[in-house]
Amino acid sequence: MAISKELLEIMACPKCKGDLRLTEKEDGLICDHCRLLYEIRDDIPIMLIDEARKLD
């Protein structure tokens, strides 16, 4: 089950409060401003800044 568009529209990056976008594989959420990837595990987005992966 993927994240619904309605949920994605109201979600925000916990660090900068900016917009998020879904990865191509729909396995994570990306904040382009912070260059962070928040993984989605078992259909649950892990929105913890300390667990986010930095993108190059």
ZATIMI-908793 format. One record per residue: residue in one letter; x, y, z of N, C-alpha, C in turn. Coordinates in nm, 2 decimals. Layout:
+------+--------+--------+--------+--------+--------+--------+--------+--------+--------+
: resn :    n_x :    n_y :    n_z :   ca_x :   ca_y :   ca_z :    c_x :    c_y :    c_z :
+------+--------+--------+--------+--------+--------+--------+--------+--------+--------+
:    A :      X :      Y :      Z :      X :      Y :      Z :      X :      Y :      Z :
...
+------+--------+--------+--------+--------+--------+--------+--------+--------+--------+
//
This chain:
+------+--------+--------+--------+--------+--------+--------+--------+--------+--------+
: resn :    n_x :    n_y :    n_z :   ca_x :   ca_y :   ca_z :    c_x :    c_y :    c_z :
+------+--------+--------+--------+--------+--------+--------+--------+--------+--------+
:    M :   0.08 :  -0.12 :   0.00 :   0.00 :   0.00 :   0.00 :   0.09 :   0.12 :   0.00 :
:    A :   0.07 :   0.20 :  -0.10 :   0.15 :   0.33 :  -0.11 :   0.09 :   0.44 :  -0.03 :
:    I :   0.17 :   0.54 :  -0.01 :   0.11 :   0.66 :   0.06 :   0.02 :   0.73 :  -0.03 :
:    S :  -0.10 :   0.77 :   0.02 :  -0.20 :   0.84 :  -0.06 :  -0.15 :   0.98 :  -0.10 :
:    K :  -0.20 :   1.03 :  -0.21 :  -0.17 :   1.16 :  -0.25 :  -0.21 :   1.27 :  -0.15 :
:    E :  -0.33 :   1.24 :  -0.08 :  -0.38 :   1.33 :   0.02 :  -0.29 :   1.34 :   0.14 :
:    L :  -0.24 :   1.22 :   0.18 :  -0.14 :   1.22 :   0.29 :  -0.01 :   1.29 :   0.25 :
:    L :   0.04 :   1.27 :   0.14 :   0.16 :   1.33 :   0.09 :   0.15 :   1.48 :   0.08 :
:    E :   0.03 :   1.53 :   0.05 :   0.01 :   1.67 :   0.04 :   0.02 :   1.74 :   0.17 :
:    I :  -0.02 :   1.67 :   0.28 :  -0.01 :   1.74 :   0.41 :   0.11 :   1.71 :   0.49 :
:    M :   0.19 :   1.61 :   0.44 :   0.32 :   1.58 :   0.51 :   0.42 :   1.69 :   0.48 :
:    A :   0.51 :   1.71 :   0.58 :   0.62 :   1.81 :   0.56 :   0.75 :   1.75 :   0.62 :
:    C :   0.86 :   1.80 :   0.58 :   0.99 :   1.76 :   0.63 :   0.99 :   1.80 :   0.78 :
:    P :   1.03 :   1.71 :   0.87 :   1.04 :   1.75 :   1.01 :   1.15 :   1.85 :   1.04 :
:    K :   1.25 :   1.86 :   0.95 :   1.36 :   1.95 :   0.98 :   1.33 :   2.10 :   0.93 :
:    C :   1.28 :   2.11 :   0.80 :   1.26 :   2.25 :   0.75 :   1.12 :   2.28 :   0.73 :
:    K :   1.03 :   2.18 :   0.75 :   0.88 :   2.20 :   0.72 :   0.85 :   2.22 :   0.58 :
:    G :   0.94 :   2.18 :   0.49 :   0.92 :   2.19 :   0.34 :   0.85 :   2.07 :   0.29 :
:    D :   0.82 :   2.08 :   0.16 :   0.75 :   1.98 :   0.08 :   0.84 :   1.85 :   0.07 :
:    L :   0.77 :   1.74 :   0.06 :   0.83 :   1.61 :   0.04 :   0.78 :   1.55 :  -0.09 :
:    R :   0.86 :   1.47 :  -0.16 :   0.82 :   1.40 :  -0.28 :   0.85 :   1.25 :  -0.26 :
:    L :   0.78 :   1.17 :  -0.32 :   0.79 :   1.03 :  -0.32 :   0.91 :   0.98 :  -0.41 :
:    T :   0.99 :   0.89 :  -0.37 :   1.09 :   0.83 :  -0.45 :   1.03 :   0.76 :  -0.57 :
:    E :   1.11 :   0.73 :  -0.67 :   1.05 :   0.66 :  -0.79 :   1.01 :   0.52 :  -0.75 :
:    K :   1.08 :   0.45 :  -0.66 :   1.04 :   0.32 :  -0.61 :   0.93 :   0.32 :  -0.51 :
:    E :   0.89 :   0.44 :  -0.47 :   0.79 :   0.46 :  -0.36 :   0.83 :   0.40 :  -0.23 :
:    D :   0.97 :   0.40 :  -0.20 :   1.02 :   0.34 :  -0.08 :   1.07 :   0.45 :   0.02 :
:    G :   1.05 :   0.57 :  -0.01 :   1.10 :   0.68 :   0.07 :   1.04 :   0.81 :   0.03 :
:    L :   1.06 :   0.91 :   0.11 :   1.02 :   1.05 :   0.09 :   1.15 :   1.14 :   0.09 :
:    I :   1.15 :   1.23 :  -0.01 :   1.27 :   1.31 :  -0.02 :   1.24 :   1.46 :   0.00 :
:    C :   1.32 :   1.52 :   0.08 :   1.31 :   1.67 :   0.10 :   1.43 :   1.73 :   0.01 :
:    D :   1.39 :   1.79 :  -0.10 :   1.50 :   1.85 :  -0.18 :   1.57 :   1.96 :  -0.12 :
:    H :   1.51 :   2.04 :  -0.03 :   1.57 :   2.15 :   0.04 :   1.68 :   2.10 :   0.13 :
:    C :   1.65 :   2.00 :   0.22 :   1.75 :   1.95 :   0.32 :   1.84 :   1.84 :   0.26 :
:    R :   1.80 :   1.79 :   0.14 :   1.87 :   1.67 :   0.08 :   1.87 :   1.55 :   0.17 :
:    L :   1.75 :   1.52 :   0.22 :   1.73 :   1.41 :   0.31 :   1.63 :   1.31 :   0.25 :
:    L :   1.65 :   1.18 :   0.28 :   1.56 :   1.08 :   0.24 :   1.51 :   1.01 :   0.37 :
:    Y :   1.38 :   1.01 :   0.38 :   1.31 :   0.95 :   0.49 :   1.25 :   0.82 :   0.44 :
:    E :   1.30 :   0.71 :   0.49 :   1.26 :   0.57 :   0.44 :   1.12 :   0.54 :   0.48 :
:    I :   1.05 :   0.46 :   0.40 :   0.92 :   0.41 :   0.43 :   0.94 :   0.26 :   0.46 :
:    R :   0.91 :   0.21 :   0.58 :   0.92 :   0.07 :   0.62 :   0.79 :   0.02 :   0.66 :
:    D :   0.75 :  -0.09 :   0.60 :   0.62 :  -0.16 :   0.62 :   0.51 :  -0.06 :   0.61 :
:    D :   0.52 :   0.02 :   0.50 :   0.41 :   0.12 :   0.47 :   0.41 :   0.24 :   0.57 :
:    I :   0.51 :   0.25 :   0.65 :   0.51 :   0.36 :   0.75 :   0.63 :   0.45 :   0.73 :
:    P :   0.61 :   0.58 :   0.70 :   0.72 :   0.67 :   0.68 :   0.79 :   0.70 :   0.81 :
:    I :   0.92 :   0.68 :   0.81 :   1.00 :   0.71 :   0.93 :   1.05 :   0.85 :   0.93 :
:    M :   0.98 :   0.94 :   1.00 :   1.00 :   1.08 :   0.99 :   1.09 :   1.14 :   1.10 :
:    L :   1.19 :   1.06 :   1.13 :   1.28 :   1.11 :   1.24 :   1.41 :   1.16 :   1.17 :
:    I :   1.45 :   1.28 :   1.20 :   1.56 :   1.35 :   1.14 :   1.69 :   1.26 :   1.16 :
:    D :   1.71 :   1.21 :   1.28 :   1.83 :   1.13 :   1.31 :   1.83 :   1.00 :   1.22 :
:    E :   1.72 :   0.95 :   1.17 :   1.72 :   0.83 :   1.09 :   1.72 :   0.86 :   0.94 :
:    A :   1.71 :   0.98 :   0.90 :   1.70 :   1.02 :   0.76 :   1.84 :   1.00 :   0.70 :
:    R :   1.85 :   0.96 :   0.57 :   1.97 :   0.95 :   0.50 :   2.00 :   1.07 :   0.42 :
:    K :   2.13 :   1.12 :   0.43 :   2.17 :   1.24 :   0.35 :   2.19 :   1.19 :   0.21 :
:    L :   2.14 :   1.28 :   0.11 :   2.16 :   1.25 :  -0.03 :   2.27 :   1.33 :  -0.08 :
:    D :   2.35 :   1.28 :  -0.17 :   2.46 :   1.35 :  -0.23 :   2.42 :   1.44 :  -0.34 :
+------+--------+--------+--------+--------+--------+--------+--------+--------+--------+
//
